[in-house]
Amino acid sequence: MRMLKKRIFTTLWSLPLLTTIIWFGEPWLFTTFVAIVGLLAILEFYRLVSRLKVSPIYIFGILWTLFFIVIRNPLLPDLIEPYFDFNLVVPILFSAGIIISLTALLTRKEKFNAFPAWAWTFAGILYVGWLLGYIVALRGIEDGRNWVFYALFCTFGSDTAAFFIGRAIGKHKLAPSISPSKTWEGAIGGLLGAVGVSFLFLLPTPITLTSQLNWWQAVVLGLLVSVFGQVGDLVESLFKRNVGAKDSGTLFPGHGGILDRMDSIVFAVVVVYYWVVCTLQ
């Protein structure tokens, strides 16, 4: 009950804040918000990695994480194109990042764990920066605000249903070596929760998606969001198990840290983004 009260309290203050930023944050406020989330997340990631006696390249990792988030802002192509081919920006960032970070290894006093440090540095950039960047890209497409709400609320619905159903009737372990508390019953409940929330976006509300989704698409996409969101949750659980941590942080009482809250979301947002781009754009 104490943990449940903390979860409810955290939801009561964080959900209205998140909703307000998504609704009114076009385009730079939302990008700035996601960049701040990315900054806190990459710091959590590298702090956890340090438990492995590995020291990531902090400044480089932070900068490239922010680059890959901000570069997805929909206004940037118009600002850059008069001076430079925007299509080259991401390949240049990747290539420059590899060269600069490998060169930086030569200057480190600690040579023994140099390449594990480099690998973990880039792992954080890709996991946090590259994947979080998709939520900025999703916000920038047509009806992007509603699609961001869809990705987030379906993920929240999946997580919430999985939590309560798993606690109530869960008996069969889903992945005991990774996350002992997760069950198959909870996972199925998560699927139903995501589909249920998906159907809500077919109703005539300010965030409706009736012109982009029909009922069977709402079922399929809701299932995909839940499946990939739960996979993302397990991936982060595996990461925490590898570094010997229960939670990634304490920023959200009852929920953990930034990584604990974004683990499902970053996988789900990628699915929603490519669904929209490949089927509707």
Secondary structure by P-SEA (a helix, b strand, c coil): caaaaaaaaaaacaaaaaaaaaaccccaaaaaaaaaaaaaaaaaaaaaaaccccccaaaaaaaaaaaaaaaacccccccccccccccaaaaaaaaaaaaaaaaaaaacccccaaaaaaaaaaaaaaacaaaaaaaaaaaaccaaaaaaaaaaaaaaaaaaaaaaaaaccccccccccccccccaaaaaaaaaaaaaaaaaaaccccccccccccaaaaaaaaaaaaaaaaaaaaaaaaaaaaaccccccccccccccccccaaaaaaaaaaaaaaaaaccc
